[in-house]
Every structure is written in C-alpha cells, then in structure tokens.
Amino acid sequence: MRPLHPIDFIFLTLEKRQQPMHVGGLFLFTIPDNAPASFIQDLVTDIRNSKSIPIPPFNNRLSGFFWDEDEEFDLDHHFRHIALPQPGRIRELLTYISQEHSTLIDRAKPLWTCHIIEGIEGNRFAMYFKIHHAMVDGIAGMRLVEKSLSDEPDTKSIVPPWCVEGPRAKRLKQPKVSRMKGLLDGLKDQLDTTPRVIYELSQTVMKDMGRNPDYVSSFQAPSTILNQRVSSSRRFAAQSFEFSRLHNIAKALGVTINDTVLAICSGALREYLISQNALPKKPLIAMVPASLRGDDSELSNRITMILANLGTHKEDPLERLMIVRRSVLNAKERFKRMNANQILNYSAFVYCAAGLNIASGLMPKRQAFNLVISNVPGPREPLYWNGARLDALYPASIVLDGQALNITMTSYLDKLEVGLTACRNALPKMQNLLTHLEEEIQRFEEIVQKDSPKLRAVS
C-alpha cells in the first residue's frame, strides 16, 4: 500500500461524470497475409491464458487515499474482445472509440481497460487502451503499450501491456528508505532553485510583460466556443499525414517541424471557427507541453508548458507562422537559462492561477489558453504484435470544462499521427478539422512551390 501522490489526487479530484480523466491510445494492426482465419481469436486466447502477472500500476486499485494491490485481480473486467458491425469501416471504429472514451472507469478495480476490436476493413484489427491519468500520463501509457510490441515480425510471444515492467513499477519496488531519500533529495533540489526562479520572474515582469511583443501572458486568451463547459459525450477523430510533407515545408521556410505543425493547426482552427461563425478577433493561444525528461522514464510531472500565440486573427499563413515561431522562441530562450527543476518551479509560479481557474471554473471567460496541442516523438522503426504489423497509433486525451478540444500528435515511421478529442456537444462537426488540416498543409505546399518574395523574406 502506498499513499496517493498529490498529482494522482488532483486528477482523481477533477474527475466527474462529464469529465472523465483517462487517456488512451488506438493502435491499428494489419493481420499477416499467411495468418490463419483464427488469428485474432488465437491472439485473444493467448492473452487470456498468459501466465504473466500484472505489475504496478496495472494491479493497483484505489483504497481511500492509498493505492493498494488488487488481490482479486480479474482480467475479464479489464480485457474485452469485440467485433464491429459489418462493414467495419474506420468510421465505425472511431464511433466505437468515441463511445468508450466517454465512459468512466470503475474505481473499484484498477483504473484501465483494453479492447481488441476485429472486423475492420482491409484485413485489420485494433487495440484501444485507456488508463486513468492518476495512474500514468498519456505518453508513458503509450510507451508501456509499445514495450509489449516487437521490432521483429517473426516474434510470436505475447506479453500483455499490463505485464510489461517499466521504470515506475521498478521504483515502486524500491525499499521505503530509498524512496524517502529520493524524495528528500528532490525537495532539496526544489529549494535550491528558488533564487534563480525569483530572478526569472522579476525579468518576466520587468522585461517580457512590459516591452516584448512576443511574450504570451496567461491572461490574453480570448473567450471562444472551445472554452465552454463540457458534456459527458466525446468525439474522437484521427488521421495520418506524411511526415515528409511537413519536413519539406519546414526546410523551405527555415523553421522547425513543431513551428510548422502549430501553424498548420492554427490555419485549421481558423477555418473551423469561421465555419461556425465563431472566430474571435484576438488570436487563439495554445498550451504546448514541453518535456523535461532526460530519458524514456514514465514520470508524470516532468513537463512544463509553453503558451504559443497561434495568430488566428491573421489571414496570411506566413504571418501566422511567424507569430507562432516568435512566441515559441521567446519561451524557449527563457527556459534555456534554467535547469529542469528551475523550469518546473517557474511554471508553477506563473501558471498556478490558470490551473486553479481551470479546476474551479470560477472565471470561465478568463482562460490562460484555448486548447492543448501536444506533439511527441514516437517509434521510428516498424513494430509488430504476434506478427501483425502496427500501421498507426493515435493518441486520445482529456478535455475539461473550459477546454473542449485537445489535439495530440505522435510520429510513427514516416507519418504524423493526429488524434483529436473533443466534447461532441460543444464542438459540432469537430471531425472537419481533419479536412482543414489537410487543406492547410496543401496551402503551405503551394506557397513553397511558388517560391515567392514573401517566402524568401521568411526564410
């Protein structure tokens, strides 16, 4: 038994019926050409018969203010095998994921479920995995699932994702004395950062907020339809984009891939809001998570956030791109002067009011940002599960009261995998954002091909 971490407690406290606090991933596989007709049934049977033992956090359940081991672990409660009604198109698959992502996870058991979904066109099947944010963050959860896959197509052994031991499980096995020493060392590091954090805060007030036009404060995001109270109904939409297209745009314009992705999202959001007659006069502000991890650990609190001005008030794509680029560079330059602990403390000071506002909903019209846009590197080599090739992996995330849309992206092989999670009631026809993303990529490709004087000025 171990006590809840404060971050665990926050995610559990935020949860309510219309606000589930789990993250997830949709993994799409192609069945091998020479596989028997019983391939999926055999896969499911192997998982059910696996002798592997669930490891933390997958065998932990809530017990008051503690995580306790579930001594009556029941795999049937967590693992489900379903078939889509025919024809099993991607549209039906995404509808199913939208429905499942809307439902709360039973707190009487470990807070996760895994679904094997068959009957998908193109000789494919899917795995949808969701886990409560109190147990693990979204990226760490995706990594745990990836670790159950193989980089060899001929590997046939099945290790269920909930039996793959990651760094967090190993930490939980450490003696209490070791964990306490780590906690005390961490507190000392946090105290040591205080002088630098105070200096950076004073610089922000005196320099950035006062005279820097590229500084994005936590008080300038406009009120939009993206920032309504949410219902319990979710819509999940996903699509893959060729990474080479984004790379060519970024190289031609002399910007980073992340700048390009944010600018493309900016244009798509602008078009969507125009279609809803809801484009604000002020630019949208995106919260962009930035990892502070030095390795592939699964710590859930090693991230900060950058507030990016998306420039949605500008019609010209290149103007929007430059606004995005300058606002992101401004934040990165500030963080270059600090180490990871200093950045964490600085972020806590600067954005604590915004976090409390999101949690409490006391000032719904004073949002620090309009949406979250997250872009995280993924596997570069093809992955397989019992010989089935992983074709795509789409992240599904959280929406909150006041934050009705989340755009999460990851890379896999030569593709950018985009997962959109939204409140179905707050944002009608949200799936049209995928079309707008494609249109915005094409718009930038046309600009690059023309090689106009404007382009040379940007480069």
N, C-alpha and C positions, 0 to 999 in steps of 0.2 A: 504494500500500500504506500502511495506517495501523495503528497498534497498537490492540489491544483496550482499550476504556475499562474501568476497574475494575468498573463496573456490568454491562457486557457480560459480563465474565469471571465475575461472580457468577452470573448467570442461566445461563450455559453450564455452570458447575461444578455447580449444583444439579440439572441435568437427568440423569435416568436413565430406564430403560425404563418404570417405573411412575409416573414423574413428568415428563411432557413439559412443556416450558417455553415453549409458544407461546400466544398469544392469538388471538382470531378474531372474526369477525362474520358473522351470517346476514342477508342482505338479500333481502327478498321483494318481487317486482315483479308488476304486472298488465300483461298484453300489451294493447296498444291494440285497440279494437274493430275498426278498419278495417285491422288489420295482416294481411299475407299469412300463409298457413299455414307458410311457411318462415321466419317472423320470427326464431326462436331460432337456426336454422341459419345465417341470414344474419348475425346478431349474432356468432356464434362465428367465422364465416369472416372477417368484418371485423377481429376481434381478431387472428386468426392472420396476416392479411395486412397488419396495421398496420405502417407504416414508422417509427413512434415507437420511440425507443431506450430501453431500461430505464435508470433512473437510480439513484444510491445512495439507500437501501441495498439496493434490489432487485437490483442487479447485483453485489453483494459476496458473496464466499464466504470461508469460514474458511481461513486458511493459517498453522497454528501459533498464535502469539499475535498474529496480524495479520488485518485484513480486506483482502482483495485482490480486484481486479476479475476477474470471471469472463470470460475472453477467449473461452470456448467456450459462451456462454450458449445454452441450449436451451429454448425456450419450451414445447415439448411435455412437458418434465419438470415444469413448474410449473402449466400450464394444462390443465384437464380438463373434458370435456363428458360428462355422464351423464344418463340418464333413469331416473326412478323406476319400479319395477314398478307396474302399474295395479291398483287405483285409487291414484293418487298423493295420498294424504291428508297433512295436516300431520303426523300421527303417523309416517308412513313417512319424511317429510323429516327430522324430529327424530331418528329412529333412525339415519338415514344420517349426520347431523351428529355424533351421539354417537360413532359408529364412527370417523369421520375425525378427530375431536378427540382420540381416544385414541392415535393413531399418531404416532410420532416423525417429524420432518422430516429428510431425508437431509442430513448435514453436508458431503457432498462438493460440494453445489451451494448457491446462495443459499437462505436458510432461509425459504421461503414457498411456498404453493400457493394456487391459485384454482380454484374449481369452479363451473361453470354447470350448474344442475340443472333439467331440464324434466320435464313430466308431472305438474304439481301441480294439484289440483282448483281450479276457479274461474278457469280461463284464466290461470294464473300460472306464473312460474318464479322461481328463486332463485339467488343468488350466495353462496357460502361462501368466505371469505378467511381464511387463517390465516398468521401470521408469528411468528417466534421473538421472544421478549421481549428477547433480546440485541440485536436489530436496531432495535426500536422499541417503545414502550409501547402498551397497548391503545387508549387514547383517540387517540393520534397516528395509529395504524394506521387507526382508523375515519375519522379526518379525511382521510387520504390517499385512501381509497376514496370518500368523499363528494366530494372535489375532482374526481374523474373523472366525476361526475354533473352534470346541468344543472338550472337552475331554470326552463327553458323546455321545454314539451312537444314543440315542433317541432324542437328541435336534434337533428340526425342524426349529427354527427361522433362517432366513437368514440375516446376516449383511454383506453387500459388503465390501471388504477390504478397499475401498476408503472412507468408512464412519466410520472406527474404529479410535477413538481418541487416539493418542499416546502422549508421553511427548512433542514432538516437537510442535504438534498442541496446547497443553496447554500453552507452552512457548510463542507462538505467540499471545495468548490471554491476556498475562500479560500487565499491563499498561506500557507505554513507560518509565516511571520513574524507574520501577522495572528492566526493561531490560537494561537501561542505567547504573544503579547501578551494575548489574551483569557484564556488560562489563568493567566498571572501576575497579571492584574487580579483574577481570581476568587479566587486564593489570598490576595491582599491583603485582599479583602473578608471572606473567612472569618476571617482573623486579627483583623480589626477588630471582629468580632462577639464575641470571647471574653469581654471584661469583662461585657457585658450577659447573655450566656448563663450565666456563673458566678453573677451576681446572681439570675437567674430560677430557677436550680437550687437556690440556697440558700432562696429563697422557697417553692419547692415542698416542700422537706424540712421547713422550719420551720412553714409555714402550711397548705398544702393537705393534705399527707400526715398532718399531725398533728391538725388540727381540722376540716377541711372534709369533711362527709359526702358531698358530690357529687363529690369527687375520685376518679377511677378510676386505680388504680395498675396497673403491668404485672405484678402478682403475684396478682390476685384472681379471674381467670377460672377457673371450675370445670372439672373433667375431665368430658367428655361424649362421646357417640358421634360428635360432629362432629370430634373430635380424635384419630382413630385414624390408624394408618399406612394409606396408600392403595395400591390396586392400579393396574394399567395401564388398567383399564376405566372409561370415563366415561359419564355420563348427562347429556344436555343437554335442558333443558325451557325453554319460552319462552311468553310470553303478553303481550297488550297490555291496558292498563287506561285508561279515560277519565280524562284529567288533570283535567277539571272536577270529578270526584267528590272527588279529593284536595284540590283548591283549596277547595271548599265546606267540607270538614271542617276544614281548617287555618284558614280565615277564621272559622268559627263558634267554634272553640276558642281563637283568639288565639295560634296557634303557627305555625311556619314549615312549608313544604311538606316540607323534609328531616326535621323532627321527626315529621311525620305519617307519612312513608314508613318511618322507622325504627320507629315504634310499630306500624305495620301488619305489618312484618316480624317484630317481636317477638311479636305475637299468633299469627302463622302458625307461627313456630318453636316456640312453646309448644305449640300444638295438635299439631304433627307429633311432637314429643318425647313428649307424652302418649300418642299413638297407638302409639309404640314402647316405651312404659313406660320412658322414659329421661329424664324431666325432672329436672334437678338441683335441689337445694334452694336453691343460690345462683344469682343472676341471670347470664344469658349476657352476655358482653362482646363487642361488635363493634368491629372496626377499620374506621374510616370514613376513606378517603383524602380529603385536602383539598388542592385545587390551589393552588399559589403562583404560577401563571403570570399575567403581566400582559398576555398577548396570546394568539394562537392558535398558538404555537410548538409544536414537537414534541419539546422537551427531555424526557428520560425521568426526570430527577431533580429536578423542581421540584414535588414533592409532600411533604406531611407527613401525619401520621395523627392522628386523634382517637380515643380509646378511649371508646366510648359504652356506658353501662350500659343494657341492654335491659329490665331489670325483669321478666324472665320468671318470677320467683318470685311475682309478684302476679297474681291472677285478674282484677282490675278493669282494663279497658282504659285508663281515665283515669288511674289510678295509674301504670300502665306509661308512659303518655305523659309524665307529669310527671317521672318518674325519668329518662327519655331526655332530655327538654328540659333539665333542670338539669345533667346530666352533660356534655352538649354545650356548653351556655353556659359552664360552668366552664372548659373547654378553650379556647373561643373568646376569653373575656375575657383569658386568659393570653397568647394569641397576639396580641391587639390591642396589647400593649405592646412587640412586637418587629417588626422588619422581616423580609423573606423569608429572608435569609441567617441571621439570628439564630434564626428558627424551625427552619430546616434543622439547624443545629448543636445546638440544644436537643433536637430529636427524636432526633438521632444519639446524644447522650449518654444520654437517658432510655430509649430503646428498643433500644440496641445489644445488650444482653444477651438481650432477647427474640428479636432477629433471629438471633443466634448459636445460640440454642436451637432455633429452627425449622430452621436449616441443618444443625445437627449431630444433633439428635434425642437429645441427652444426657439431658434431663429431660422425657420425653413427657407427664408429668402436671402440668407447671408451664407452662401456656400463658399468654401475655400476653393473648390474645384467642381467642375460639372460632370466629369466622368473619370474612370480609371482606364488608362491604356498601358498595357504591360506587354513587353516583348522580351522573351527569354530564349537563349540558345538551346537547341535540342540536339538529339543524336545526329552524328554526321555519317554514320555507317548504317546499312540496312539491318533491321532486326527481324527475328523470326520467333514464332511460338509453335513448337512441335512441328516445324517445317512450314507453317503458314507465314507468309511474308507480311510484315506490317507495312501497309500502304500509306496510312495517315494517322495522326494523333491530334485531336482537337481538345483544347482545354475549355472547361466550363467553370465559371466562377460565381461570385456572390454579388447580388445587388441589395441595396439598403434603402430605407426611407431617405429620400433626398438624393439618391444615387441609383437611378432606374436603369442604367446601362453600364455594362462592363465589356471592354474589348481586350481579350487576352490572346496573345500570339506566341507561337513557338516555331522553331525551324526543325525540319526533318529532311535529311538528304539535301535535295536541291529545291525544296519548297518552303514557303512560309505558310504555316497552318494557322488559320484565323478562327477563333471561337467567339461568338457574340452571345452574351447572356443579358436578358432584359426582362422587365416586367411587361407581360403581354398587354395588360390593360392601359398602362401609362404610355406605351410607345407602339401605336398601331403600325402594322406592316414593317416592323423593325428589320425583317429579313431583306428588305430592299437595300439596306446598307451594303450588302454584299455586291449588288449590282453597281452601286455608286462607287465602291472601292475599285472595281474593275474599270469603270469609266474614268476614274481619276488617274489610275495607272496609265491608261491609254492617252490621257491628256498630257501627262508628263512625257510619255514616249514621243508624242508628236512635237512637243517643244524641243526635245533633244535632237530629233531628226532634222528640224528646221535650222538648228544652229544659228539662231537669231542674235543680233547685237545685244539684246537683253540677256540672253543666255551667257554670252561672253562676259558681260558685266557681273553676273552672279558668280561665275567660276573664278 
